[in-house]
Amino acid sequence: MIGRLARIVLSLAAAAGIFLVAGELLARALDVVDRLNGYDRFVFRVGPSVDLPYLLRPGVETTIFGTSVRVNRLGLRGPEVEMRPRSGVQRVVVLGDSVVFGQGVAQDDAFPAELERRLDAANPGAYEVLNGGVPGYDAVAEARLLERLGLALAPEIVVVGTSLNDYDVAPQYSPLGLLIRKELDRRTPDLVDRSEFLTLLRWLAGGLRARVGDKPVVRLPAGDDPGLARLVEQIHLGFYHHPDPAEWERLRAAYGDFARLAGARHLRLLVAIFPEGYQVGRPDPDLTPQRRLLDLCAEVHLQCLDLQPAFAAAGGALFLDVQHPNARGHAVAADAIATVLLGR
């Protein structure tokens, strides 16, 4: 009886091994992960810590979600620039996630480029705006990027483009070069992170769980999917109505770091809060996230700009999906931010 049971266990183990090996070979041969990923995994490189888990890879030219992307030698989206600004030029460094980066819009339509044009129109040749947005970043990663790279670029002004999901822990850079969502207390790589097949299975399982209310495993644009857009709305509004203590404390600490770093270097720092699609075009939108973030800015003594009124006043189509502005939305943001920076 024991021998028969042992043979069954060995047979099952062998079958499982064959299944995993075959699955891994097939996943890699068919590039399934890259096809589902939506971006070239080599656009990123590993970062120095779990709080700054990845950076843009210098010199990359690729396509992300259908949009051409160029990363300069400093690791910023945009044209080549020198490490320090030219004499007489005020450098503005803009930090943020995929919204600041300009996911889904051309490089010249992203709001850092739009902001430079508006500042230049008021004072020709006096400003240079650098796009330090990195898709997937949270507020903590943005603060660490300011500390590691932003300050070295010698800005006089820093703009932090805040998305409503900036409380959510940034993905980690896996040994496969993929961005993997991990829980706050489990951010070290595991066996799954080293296997394309197991990663694929985890994504599929995460997609199924997301349909019943769990967090998505990876951040993907909602596009015209009303179900996913509604899920994003529920998750984000739910957080601000009942913040998770650990995630809120990380967000508060990151804002405190912005204030500390700006104060130490005597920089002007402006936090610009981007609305989401469900907060524009409705007669009575839920603006709890903005109220909480404005209170947080006041608590740590940061200048903060709520962009929702500007988007609401502009009206019309302003978003590619529930989280990402289209080119017109980026222009609206740039107008509002330029007005504040110019003191109008």
Secondary structure, DSSP 8 states (H G I E B T S, - for coil): -HHHHHHHHHHHHHHHHHHHHHHHHHHHHTTHHHHHH-B-GGGEEE-SSSSS-EEE-TT-EEEETTEEEEB-TTS-BSS---SS--TT-EEEEEEESHHHHTTTS-GGGSHHHHHHHHHHHHSTTSEEEEEEE-TT--HHHHHHHIIIIIGGG--SEEEEEE-TTTTS---EE-TTS-EE---TT--S--SGGG-HHHHHHHHHHHHHHHTTT---SS----TT-HHHHHHHHHHHHHHHHS--HHHHHHHHHHHHHHHHHHHHHT-EEEEEE---GGGSSSSS---HHHHHHHHHHHHHT-EEEE-HHHHHHH-S--BSSSS-B-HHHHHHHHHHHHHHHTT-
